[in-house]
Amino acid sequence: MSALHVRCSWCGQDPLYVAYHDTEWGVPVRDEAALFERLILEGAQAGLAWITILRKREGYRRAFENFDAERIARYGDEDRARLMADAGIVRNRLKIDATIGNARALLALHERGETLAGLLWEQVDGQPLINHWRRPADCPSTTDLSDQLSKRLAQRGFRFVGSTIVYAWMQSVGVVNDHMVDCFRHRELVRPLPPHPALRATLSR
């Protein structure tokens, strides 16, 4: 591999994992639906390898109707039974119930005039935190920010949002740039973001 394309070692050689590393992980996300999807997938990953979730990602999109929160929030016992029988997702009742509950929590959040984007990005004043890790072992699994955000989400009714899951979410959606300093994506992602209207509204309250 040339020096121009050194990658974080954690992504290994699996083409699906490499593609995720090269095109998604650490890219700033502000779209509400995309943030909800990533939060659900990070919760589904708890106790499992992330590659397992990547391989089931399309199964999740199909089973949960492209993560349409309004539809998921209406799921009842028949839907739970359907999901528990679906090999395309992680068939864990607690995680399935949490996804349904989180869809309801998201709708309640919106009804209060808040957004996931606002809660997330106001933690860093709208700009990614750029870290400079040289070894994967240097990268934390939680931070004070993930602790705070985890508590805020839990207070608003979200589940499977412990600090470790939340920090992985923050890494995934680019709130922190945790690519290793010798990774070509670290360099590519070091750039300021334009102001976000929803964030400005949140910060001005």
C-alpha positions as CSV (number, residue, x, y, z in Angstrom):
1,M,0.0,0.0,0.0
2,S,1.4,3.4,-0.9
3,A,1.9,6.0,1.8
4,L,-0.9,8.0,0.2
5,H,-3.4,5.2,1.0
6,V,-2.4,4.0,4.5
7,R,-5.6,3.2,6.4
8,C,-6.5,2.8,10.0
9,S,-5.5,-0.8,10.9
10,W,-8.9,-1.6,12.4
11,C,-10.6,-1.8,9.0
12,G,-8.6,-4.8,8.0
13,Q,-8.9,-6.2,4.4
14,D,-12.6,-7.0,4.1
15,P,-13.9,-4.9,1.1
16,L,-17.1,-3.9,2.9
17,Y,-15.1,-2.7,5.9
18,V,-12.6,-0.9,3.7
19,A,-15.4,0.9,1.8
20,Y,-17.0,2.0,5.1
21,H,-13.7,3.3,6.4
22,D,-12.9,5.1,3.1
23,T,-16.3,6.7,2.4
24,E,-18.3,6.9,5.6
25,W,-16.5,6.6,8.9
26,G,-15.7,10.1,10.2
27,V,-17.5,12.0,7.5
28,P,-19.6,14.7,9.2
29,V,-23.3,13.9,9.1
30,R,-26.1,16.4,9.9
31,D,-29.0,14.8,8.2
32,E,-31.6,13.7,10.8
33,A,-32.6,10.4,9.2
34,A,-29.0,9.4,8.6
35,L,-28.1,10.2,12.2
36,F,-31.0,8.1,13.5
37,E,-29.9,5.2,11.3
38,R,-26.3,5.3,12.6
39,L,-27.5,5.6,16.2
40,I,-29.6,2.5,15.8
41,L,-26.9,0.5,14.1
42,E,-24.3,1.5,16.8
43,G,-26.8,0.2,19.4
44,A,-27.3,-3.0,17.5
45,Q,-23.5,-3.5,17.4
46,A,-23.2,-3.7,21.2
47,G,-21.4,-6.9,22.1
48,L,-20.8,-7.7,18.4
49,A,-18.2,-7.0,15.8
50,W,-19.0,-3.9,13.6
51,I,-18.5,-6.0,10.5
52,T,-21.5,-8.1,11.6
53,I,-23.6,-5.0,11.5
54,L,-22.2,-3.8,8.2
55,R,-23.1,-7.2,6.6
56,K,-26.7,-6.9,8.0
57,R,-27.1,-3.2,7.2
58,E,-29.3,-3.7,4.1
59,G,-31.3,-6.2,6.2
60,Y,-31.9,-3.5,8.8
61,R,-33.0,-1.0,6.1
62,R,-35.5,-3.5,4.7
63,A,-36.8,-4.7,8.1
64,F,-37.1,-1.2,9.5
65,E,-38.5,0.5,6.4
66,N,-35.3,2.6,5.7
67,F,-35.4,3.7,9.4
68,D,-38.6,5.7,8.9
69,A,-39.1,6.8,12.5
70,E,-42.8,7.6,12.1
71,R,-43.5,4.0,10.8
72,I,-41.3,2.3,13.4
73,A,-42.9,4.2,16.2
74,R,-46.2,2.5,15.3
75,Y,-44.8,-1.0,15.5
76,G,-46.7,-3.4,17.7
77,D,-46.5,-7.1,18.7
78,E,-46.9,-8.4,15.2
79,D,-44.0,-6.3,14.0
80,R,-41.9,-7.4,17.0
81,A,-42.6,-11.1,16.1
82,R,-41.7,-10.4,12.5
83,L,-38.5,-8.8,13.4
84,M,-37.5,-11.6,15.9
85,A,-37.9,-14.0,13.0
86,D,-35.8,-11.9,10.5
87,A,-32.3,-13.4,10.0
88,G,-31.3,-10.2,8.2
89,I,-31.0,-8.3,11.5
90,V,-29.7,-9.1,15.0
91,R,-32.6,-10.9,16.6
92,N,-32.3,-9.6,20.1
93,R,-35.5,-8.5,21.7
94,L,-34.0,-5.8,23.8
95,K,-32.4,-4.2,20.8
96,I,-35.5,-4.5,18.7
97,D,-37.6,-2.9,21.5
98,A,-35.0,-0.2,21.8
99,T,-35.2,0.6,18.1
100,I,-39.0,1.0,18.4
101,G,-38.6,3.0,21.6
102,N,-35.9,5.2,20.0
103,A,-38.1,6.0,17.1
104,R,-40.8,7.2,19.5
105,A,-38.2,9.2,21.5
106,L,-37.0,10.8,18.2
107,L,-40.6,11.9,17.4
108,A,-41.0,13.3,20.9
109,L,-37.7,15.1,20.5
110,H,-38.9,16.8,17.4
111,E,-42.2,17.7,19.0
112,R,-40.2,19.6,21.6
113,G,-38.4,21.5,18.9
114,E,-35.1,19.6,19.3
115,T,-33.1,17.5,16.8
116,L,-30.5,14.8,17.0
117,A,-28.3,17.0,14.9
118,G,-28.7,19.9,17.4
119,L,-28.0,17.7,20.4
120,L,-25.0,16.2,18.8
121,W,-23.3,19.0,17.1
122,E,-23.8,21.6,19.8
123,Q,-21.4,19.5,21.9
124,V,-18.6,20.7,19.6
125,D,-19.9,24.1,18.6
126,G,-20.7,22.8,15.1
127,Q,-17.2,21.8,14.2
128,P,-15.5,18.3,14.3
129,L,-12.9,17.7,17.0
130,I,-9.7,16.7,15.2
131,N,-7.7,14.2,17.2
132,H,-4.2,13.1,16.4
133,W,-3.9,9.5,17.5
134,R,-0.8,7.5,16.3
135,R,-2.0,4.1,17.5
136,P,-5.5,2.5,17.9
137,A,-4.7,1.9,21.5
138,D,-4.4,5.7,22.1
139,C,-8.0,6.3,21.0
140,P,-10.5,6.4,23.9
141,S,-13.8,4.4,24.0
142,T,-15.6,7.2,25.9
143,T,-15.0,10.9,26.7
144,D,-16.5,13.5,28.9
145,L,-18.5,14.7,25.8
146,S,-19.9,11.2,25.1
147,D,-20.8,10.8,28.8
148,Q,-22.7,14.1,28.7
149,L,-24.5,13.3,25.4
150,S,-25.3,9.8,26.6
151,K,-27.1,11.3,29.7
152,R,-28.9,13.8,27.6
153,L,-30.2,11.1,25.2
154,A,-31.2,8.8,28.1
155,Q,-33.1,11.7,29.7
156,R,-35.1,12.1,26.5
157,G,-36.1,8.4,26.4
158,F,-33.4,6.9,24.1
159,R,-32.1,3.4,24.9
160,F,-28.9,1.6,24.1
161,V,-27.1,5.0,24.3
162,G,-24.4,4.3,26.8
163,S,-21.3,6.4,26.6
164,T,-19.3,3.8,24.6
165,I,-22.1,3.5,22.0
166,V,-22.5,7.2,21.8
167,Y,-18.8,7.8,21.3
168,A,-18.8,5.2,18.5
169,W,-21.7,7.2,17.0
170,M,-19.8,10.4,17.3
171,Q,-16.8,8.8,15.5
172,S,-19.0,7.4,12.8
173,V,-20.8,10.6,12.0
174,G,-17.7,12.8,12.1
175,V,-18.2,14.7,15.3
176,V,-14.7,13.6,16.1
177,N,-12.0,12.7,13.5
178,D,-10.4,9.6,15.1
179,H,-8.6,8.4,12.0
180,M,-5.0,7.7,12.8
181,V,-2.7,10.6,11.8
182,D,-1.0,8.5,9.1
183,C,-4.4,7.4,7.6
184,F,-5.1,9.2,4.3
185,R,-8.7,9.9,5.5
186,H,-7.4,11.9,8.5
187,R,-5.9,14.5,6.1
188,E,-8.9,14.5,3.8
189,L,-11.4,15.2,6.6
190,V,-9.6,18.1,8.3
191,R,-11.7,21.0,7.1
192,P,-14.2,23.3,8.7
193,L,-17.9,22.9,8.1
194,P,-20.4,25.6,7.1
195,P,-22.8,26.8,9.8
196,H,-25.8,24.6,10.4
197,P,-29.2,26.5,10.7
198,A,-30.6,24.0,13.2
199,L,-27.5,24.2,15.4
200,R,-27.6,28.0,15.4
201,A,-31.3,27.9,16.5
202,T,-30.4,25.5,19.3
203,L,-27.4,27.6,20.5
204,S,-29.4,30.8,20.4
205,R,-32.1,29.6,22.8
